[in-house]
Amino acid sequence: MLFLKLYLLAGLILHKVIWEVLRKKADEKPKENQSFSLLAVKAVKITILLGIIAQTLLPFDLFPIAEDSFYLQLAGTIIYTIGLLTAIAARFQLGDNWANIETGQVLQSQQVVARGIYGFIRHPIYTGDLLLLLGLELALNSWLVLGVLILAPVVMLKAIKEEEMLVQELSGYDAYRARTKRFIPFVI
């Protein structure tokens, strides 16, 4: 179990480091005064991240699902790994076309990215992050996996709102949206 928890923690750290390094590279404009709602969203994200890190460090299962959790943990680890790899690959493929989820903006030089994972789904980072969280909670044998069911509709609404903005402000996005799925290739 210790090896599993170290693996999960290392993946979380890798994910965060990649995001921070690439975000700092993309931040070219000075920080503006941030609204209360923007600061609240950031605070919630940090709180969730710290909670997940703390959960992986606990020497016991938090709200365990099963006594014999080997297959649940195995499935969770596979889902976690797929989610982690999907989110990271998508973030690299998006390159300089990425903007923070909190700001919801179209960058001046932004273009539609339709290669790699983006050739199949429009929101692979959201999909990857949801799979990562789902897999992590299953791998940790925790009923907190139900939190992902609460988070999924929030992410879906965010994606829909983001797409509405992109259709209005990003040339070629409407055609791209017509030929790709939102979260799961060939399905939805």
C-alpha positions in Angstrom: 0.0 0.0 0.0 2.9 2.4 0.7 4.2 1.9 -2.8 0.8 2.7 -4.3 0.4 5.8 -2.2 3.8 7.0 -3.2 3.0 6.4 -6.9 -0.3 8.4 -6.5 1.5 11.2 -4.7 4.3 11.3 -7.3 1.7 11.6 -10.1 -0.1 14.4 -8.3 3.2 16.3 -7.8 4.2 15.7 -11.5 0.9 17.0 -12.7 1.1 20.1 -10.5 4.7 20.8 -11.5 4.0 20.5 -15.2 1.0 22.9 -14.9 3.0 25.5 -12.9 6.0 25.4 -15.2 3.9 25.7 -18.4 1.7 28.3 -16.8 4.6 30.5 -15.8 5.9 30.1 -19.3 2.6 31.2 -20.8 2.0 34.1 -18.4 3.2 37.1 -20.4 0.9 39.8 -19.1 1.1 41.3 -15.6 -1.4 40.1 -13.0 -4.5 42.2 -12.7 -6.5 42.7 -9.5 -8.3 39.4 -9.0 -12.0 39.3 -8.2 -13.4 37.7 -5.1 -14.9 34.8 -7.1 -11.6 34.2 -8.9 -9.8 34.0 -5.6 -12.5 31.7 -4.2 -12.2 29.3 -7.1 -8.4 29.3 -6.6 -8.8 28.7 -2.9 -11.2 25.8 -3.5 -8.8 24.2 -6.0 -5.9 24.5 -3.5 -8.0 23.1 -0.7 -9.0 20.1 -2.7 -5.4 19.5 -3.8 -4.1 19.7 -0.2 -6.9 17.4 0.9 -6.1 14.9 -1.7 -2.4 15.0 -0.8 -3.2 14.6 2.9 -5.4 11.7 2.0 -2.6 9.9 0.2 -0.3 10.5 3.1 -2.7 8.9 5.7 -1.5 5.5 7.0 -5.1 4.2 6.8 -8.0 4.1 4.3 -10.3 7.1 4.7 -14.0 5.9 4.4 -13.0 2.5 3.0 -15.2 0.9 0.4 -14.1 -2.7 0.8 -12.1 -4.9 3.2 -10.4 -6.8 0.4 -9.7 -3.9 -2.0 -7.0 -5.4 -4.2 -9.0 -5.4 -7.5 -10.6 -2.0 -6.7 -7.2 -0.6 -6.1 -5.9 -2.2 -9.3 -8.7 -0.7 -11.3 -8.3 2.6 -9.6 -4.6 2.7 -10.4 -5.2 1.9 -14.0 -7.9 4.7 -14.3 -5.6 7.1 -12.4 -2.7 6.4 -14.7 -4.9 6.8 -17.9 -6.2 10.1 -16.5 -2.8 11.4 -15.5 -1.3 10.6 -18.9 -4.3 12.0 -20.7 -4.2 15.3 -18.8 -0.4 15.7 -19.2 -0.4 14.8 -22.9 -3.2 17.2 -23.6 -1.6 20.0 -21.7 1.6 19.6 -23.8 -0.4 19.4 -27.0 -2.4 22.5 -26.2 0.9 24.4 -25.8 0.6 28.2 -25.8 -3.2 28.0 -26.5 -3.9 27.2 -22.9 -5.5 29.7 -20.5 -6.2 29.2 -16.8 -9.6 27.6 -16.1 -10.4 30.5 -13.7 -10.0 33.2 -16.2 -12.0 31.7 -19.1 -10.5 33.8 -21.8 -9.4 33.5 -25.4 -5.8 34.5 -25.9 -4.9 36.9 -28.8 -2.7 34.4 -30.5 -4.9 31.4 -29.7 -5.7 28.8 -32.4 -7.9 25.7 -32.5 -5.8 22.7 -31.6 -7.1 19.6 -33.4 -4.1 17.3 -33.3 -3.3 14.4 -30.9 -6.0 13.8 -28.3 -7.7 17.0 -29.4 -8.5 15.4 -32.7 -11.0 13.2 -30.8 -12.2 15.2 -27.8 -12.4 18.9 -27.1 -11.7 18.7 -23.3 -9.0 16.0 -22.7 -7.6 17.9 -19.7 -11.0 18.0 -18.0 -11.5 14.3 -18.9 -8.0 13.4 -17.7 -8.4 15.2 -14.4 -11.8 13.6 -13.7 -10.3 10.1 -14.5 -7.3 10.9 -12.3 -9.5 11.8 -9.4 -11.9 8.9 -9.9 -8.9 6.5 -10.1 -7.2 8.0 -7.2 -10.2 7.6 -4.9 -10.7 4.0 -6.1 -7.0 3.2 -5.6 -7.3 4.6 -2.1 -10.4 2.5 -1.5 -12.4 5.5 -0.5 -16.0 6.4 -0.6 -14.8 9.9 -1.4 -15.0 8.7 -5.0 -18.6 9.9 -4.9 -17.2 13.4 -4.8 -16.2 12.9 -8.4 -19.8 12.3 -9.3 -20.6 15.7 -7.8 -17.6 17.4 -9.6 -18.4 15.9 -13.0 -21.5 18.0 -13.7 -19.7 21.1 -12.6 -16.9 20.4 -15.0 -19.5 19.6 -17.8 -21.2 23.0 -17.2 -17.8 24.7 -17.3 -16.9 23.0 -20.6 -20.3 24.0 -22.1 -19.8 27.6 -21.1 -16.2 27.6 -22.3 -17.4 26.2 -25.7 -20.0 28.9 -26.1 -17.3 31.6 -25.6 -14.9 29.8 -28.0 -17.5 29.6 -30.8 -18.0 33.4 -30.5 -14.4 34.4 -30.2 -12.2 31.7 -31.9 -12.2 31.3 -35.6 -12.8 27.7 -36.7 -14.0 26.4 -33.3 -17.5 25.8 -34.4 -16.4 23.5 -37.2 -14.0 21.7 -34.8 -16.8 21.3 -32.3 -19.0 19.7 -35.0 -16.5 17.0 -35.8 -15.3 16.1 -32.2 -16.9 14.9 -29.0 -16.7 16.7 -25.7 -15.3 14.2 -23.3 -15.3 10.6 -24.6 -14.1 9.8 -28.2 -17.0 8.7 -30.5 -19.5 8.9 -27.5 -20.1 12.2 -25.8 
